[in-house]
Amino acid sequence: MPRPRDPSDPGEDKLLADVNTYGWHMLTIPEDDEGPGFTYSIGLFQTYGHPELIVFGLPNIEMQRVIDTVAGLIKTGSAFRDEQESLDVLEGFGCVFRTVRREHYREHFGYAIWFYEGLHFPALQCVWPDNQHLYPWQPACQDAIRKLQPPLYETLAA
């Protein structure tokens, strides 16, 4: 059950103000002993009817740039869907969007759950390739890249 809104919480105020002003907010969770860092969006579904976004395993500033780039594309009319590859997000590389399974929401989308007052919002994971342009579901992809991007989606066949 989501926690009640607390308008005196400055973090909540910032989130609500960003969604109101820009159409989305993003939150970065740094790498720790439990896993790689990640950044996710909050508000894209409410503002644009587009799934929220999550990206893992890049430097914090790069993950924020990815979310900001994709959100900017959404704001200008682009839409991304499951298994869609885009060459417009990462310089020199593609990325693929994958639908996040709801069983992963509680662990990775805390403030989005609070914002939407439940699990009733879609989300896409932005998955990036290794230096050989191979994605984590492809057998020859570097193991280090797989470890940086936990699959929150149904695994694809190679």
SVG drawing of the C-alpha trace seen along z (x, -y; Angstrom):
<svg xmlns="http://www.w3.org/2000/svg" viewBox="-4 -24 37 42">
<polyline fill="none" stroke="black" stroke-width="0.4" points="0.0,0.0 1.5,-3.4 2.2,-5.8 0.0,-8.9 1.2,-12.1 3.2,-14.4 3.3,-17.9 5.8,-18.9 8.4,-16.4 10.8,-18.5 11.6,-15.4 7.9,-14.9 7.4,-18.6 10.3,-18.5 8.9,-15.5 5.4,-17.0 6.8,-20.4 9.0,-18.7 6.1,-16.7 4.0,-19.8 6.6,-22.0 8.5,-19.6 6.2,-16.6 8.5,-14.2 10.9,-13.8 13.8,-11.3 15.3,-9.6 18.8,-8.0 19.6,-5.1 23.4,-4.7 25.1,-1.4 25.4,0.5 26.2,4.0 22.8,5.2 23.3,4.2 24.0,1.7 22.8,-1.9 19.7,-2.9 17.6,-5.9 13.9,-5.9 11.3,-8.4 8.1,-9.4 5.3,-11.3 5.7,-10.3 2.6,-8.1 0.5,-10.8 1.7,-13.6 2.1,-11.9 0.4,-8.5 3.8,-6.9 5.4,-4.1 7.8,-5.2 11.5,-4.5 14.3,-2.8 17.9,-2.3 20.7,-0.5 24.5,-0.2 25.8,-3.4 27.5,-6.3 24.8,-8.3 25.1,-11.3 24.8,-9.1 21.7,-7.3 20.1,-10.7 21.0,-11.9 19.4,-8.7 16.1,-9.4 16.2,-13.1 16.9,-12.3 14.1,-9.7 11.7,-11.9 12.5,-14.8 11.8,-12.6 8.5,-11.6 7.6,-15.2 8.0,-15.9 5.8,-13.1 8.0,-10.0 6.7,-6.8 8.7,-3.7 7.3,-0.2 8.5,3.3 11.3,4.7 11.8,1.5 15.4,0.5 16.3,-3.2 19.4,-4.7 18.4,-8.2 19.4,-7.8 23.0,-6.6 25.7,-8.2 27.1,-5.5 25.0,-2.7 21.4,-1.5 19.3,-0.7 16.2,1.6 13.1,0.9 11.6,3.8 8.4,4.0 9.1,4.2 7.2,7.0 5.1,5.6 6.8,8.1 9.8,5.8 8.0,2.5 8.2,2.6 12.0,3.1 12.7,0.5 9.9,-2.1 9.3,-3.2 8.5,-6.9 6.6,-6.1 4.3,-3.7 3.9,-6.5 3.1,-9.0 0.6,-6.8 -0.7,-5.5 -0.2,-1.9 1.2,0.3 -1.1,-0.9 1.4,-2.4 3.5,-0.8 7.3,-0.9 10.0,-0.2 13.6,0.8 16.1,-0.9 18.7,1.8 22.1,0.9 24.5,3.2 28.2,4.0 31.0,2.6 30.2,5.2 26.6,4.0 25.3,7.2 22.4,7.0 22.3,9.0 20.0,11.6 22.4,12.5 24.8,15.3 28.0,13.6 27.2,10.4 29.9,9.6 29.0,11.0 29.9,7.7 27.2,5.9 24.7,8.5 25.5,8.0 25.0,4.2 21.5,4.6 19.2,7.0 16.5,8.2 13.2,6.8 11.5,8.1 10.8,11.4 14.0,12.7 14.3,12.8 15.7,15.6 19.0,14.7"/>
</svg>
